[in-house]
Amino acid sequence: MPIHSDYCPIARGVEILGDRWTPLVIRELMVGAEGFNDIHRGLPRMSRTLLAQRLRALERHGLVRREAAERGRPGRYVLTEAGWSITPIIWAMGQWAAEWVFDDPEDEDCDGLSLIWRLHQHAVADRLPPRRTLVHITLTGPGSAEGWLDVERPGMTVCSEEPRGDVHLRVTASTREMHRWLLGRTPFRALLDAGSAEMHGPAPLARDFPTWFDTAFFAAGFERGGRRGTGDQRDDHVGERSRAGLGTVVGVPVGGGGGGSPAVKHGGDW
């Protein structure tokens, strides 16, 4: 029989969720990753052995279910009802961090491969071009990387090697500044104006590219933190009311921080 640190629901929750990686595994599942490899691509600094251990633990606790696939194909991992019930807590952790402890990326935070992978998780299906569009992404500076987005509504595939077909748009940008843009800390126009990004391709395609992605997942937290920095400390968040039992913490819907339908996620050959 397991010995719990404290006879308290919070203590029990910490025993299940309170390590470095488990909440991030749940994050990957709730933004659309299903296969083991896709989950790992979203957590490249986590060993595959440790990921397998965490997935098994989540299965034991009833938060994740592994579903078998057709013969010769890998199975998939899905959140159970209990697992989905945790997702507002995961989003709330991100909102708290965005408001209180999050800053611009240091060199060691810059990871171009992870960033390109993250783009397809932020894609919004009904904003994508209706015809197949190939985008070549080149990220520079710390964490530099190269990849391709094979886009066709409602999906987007991330590729590490150039797919067949003509490239329609080329985007070259600072890895650091693209991290800031994708998390909603700066508009894409600011990257262009500062020379941190440049685009080559048809003007309508270049103009629309930033709108394909939802960059508002943590906008509310960043906005509150920014107001606090300027001295405007209006208490318009739910933290105090939640602790007093007068309100509930509501998470940002998957893929819906800024509206629109989340894109169908395809891992490609990354």
N, C-alpha and C positions, 0 to 999 in steps of 0.2 A: 504494500500500500504506500503511495507516495506521501512524503512528509511535506506539508505546505509551510511556507515561511510565516504565514499569518492567516488566521481564520477570517478572511475578509475578501469580498468579491474583487476589490482592486488588486490585492495581492495575487489572487488566482489569475486575473487577467494579465498581470505582469509576467507571471511564470510562463504563460503561453506566448505572449507578444513582445516581451521585454528584452529581446536581444537585438543586435545591430541589424540583422538581415531579414527576420520574419516579416516586419511591416513592409519592407521593400519587395519581398516576394508577393505579398498581397497586392501591393501597388501595381506590379506588372500584370497580375491576373485581372485586376479591375479595369485596366486600360486596354485589355484585349488580347494579351499574350495567352496562348493555350498550350503549345508544345514546349517540351523541355528546352529545346534549343532557343526558341523565341524568348522564353523567360530568362535564360542565361544571357542572351544578347542585351537585354535591358539591365543586367547586373554583371558587367564584364569583370569587375574586380572580386567577384565571389567565385570561389572554386566550384567546379561542377559536383565534386563530392559533397561539399557542404550544402549546395542547393538541393541535391537529392535527399539529404538528411532532413532539411527543413520541410520539404514537400511531404515526406513521410510523416513527420511530426504533425503537420497541419491535417493530413488525412486522419491520423489517430484521434485528433481532437475534434474531428467532424467539421472542419472549416473548408476543406478541399476534397473533391471527389475526382478520382482518376477514371476516365472513361476509355474503354478499349476502342480501337479503330479496326478497320478492315485488315485482313491478313496482309502483312508486308508493309503496313503503314504505322507510324508511331501513334500512341494514344495521346489524349489531351487531358489537361487539368482544368477543372472548373470550380468556381466557388460555390459552396452550398448556401442554403438560406442563412445559416449561421455565419458563413464567411462574408456574404454580402452585407449582413447587418453590421459588420465591423468597418465597412468602407467609409461611412461618414466620419468615423474616428480618425482614419488615416488622412482623409482630406483636412479634417480639423487640425491635425498635427502640422500639416503643411501650411495652413493659414496662420497658425500661431508662429511658426518659424519665420514665415514671410514678414510678419508684423514686427517681431521682436529680435530675432537673432540672425537673419539672413543678410548677406552682403554680396558685393560683386565677386566674381570668381578669381581665385588666385591661379597661378600657373599650373599647380598640381591638380586643380579642379577642371581644367580644360581638357576635354576628351572629344575629339572630333568624330571618331567612329560612333561613340555613344550618342552624340548630338544628331548625327545623320539618321541613326536608328530612331531617335526620339521624334524626329520630324513626322514620320508616318503615324506615330501614336497621337500626334496633335492635329492630324489632317481631319477636315470636316467634309463629309461626302458630298453634300449638295453645293459646296463651293468649288469643287474640283472641275477641271475642264472635261467636257463630254467626250472629246476625242483623245486618243492616246498621245501623251506628251512626255518626252524624255528630258529630264533636267540633270545637268552635270553640276555637282556641288564640289567646290574646292575650298577647304578651310585652311587658313594660314596661321602662323604664330604658334605658341604653345599648344600642344594637342592637335597639330595639323593632321588633316586626313582628306581623303577623296572618296566620292561615291556617286551613285546615280539614283534618281527617283524615276521609276517607270509608272507614270500616272495615267489612270483612266477611270473616270467615275464608274462605280463608287469606291474604287480601291487605289492603293498606292503600294508599290513594291520597292524595297530597298535593295540595291545591287552593289556588290563590291567590284564587279567587272562590268565594263560597258556593254549594255544590252544591244541586240541587233536593232538597227534603225538609226535615223538621223537624230542628233541632239537638237532640241528646239530652243533650249534656254541654258545659258551657262551662268552660274552664280559663284563668284569668288568673294570670300569674306573672312574677317577675323574670327577665329574660333571663339575667343572670349566675348566679342560683341554679339555673335550669333546666340551664344548661351543667354546673354542678357535679353536679347530680343524674344527668344522663344519662351522665356519665363515671364515676359510682360514688363520687364524693367525699363525698356526703351523701345520707341517705335522704329520700324524698319527704315523709315525716311531719315531718321537721325544717323543710321549707319551709312546711308548713301551720302548724306550731306557732309559727314566727317571723313569720307574716303575709306571707311572701314568695310565697305561692301561695294561691289560693282556687278552689273548684270549685262549680258550680251544676248540679244535675241529680239524678237518682235516686241514693240512697245506695249501693246495690250497684254501680252503674256507676262512681261516684266512687271507691269503695273499690278496685275492680279496676283502674282506669286505670293506676296505676303498675306493675302486674304484667304489663302487656302488653309491656313493653320489657325487653330484656337490658341491664342497666347494669353488668355484671361483666366486660367485656372486659379491663380493665386493673386489676382488683381486686387481683391478686397483687402487682403492682408498687407500687400505692399502699399496700398492707398492709406490705410490706417497708420502704418509705420511712418509714411512720408508726412502725414499731418502732424504726428507727434513730433517729428523732427523740426517742424516749422512752428511748433508751439500751440497748434490747434489740437487739443486733446479731448474732443467730444467723445463720450463713451457711447458709440453707436454699434458696438459689437456685443455678442451674447455671452461673453465669458463670465462676467459677474452674475448675470441673471441665471446662467446655467448652474453655477455652483450653488446658488440659493434655491434651485429647484423651480425657478420661475420661467424657464425657457428651455429650448432644446438646441443642441448644436446640429446644424444642417450642413452636410457636405456638398461640394460642388459636384453636379452630375458628371459621369464619365463622358469626356469629349464635349461637354456642354458648357464650358466656362463662358463662352461668348456667343452661344446660340448655334443652331444648325445641327445636323445629324452627324454623329461620328462616322468616320470612314471605315469601310471594311479593311481590316488589317491583314496584310500579307508580308511574311518575313523575307521572301526572296532568297537570294543566295549569299546573304551577308555572313 
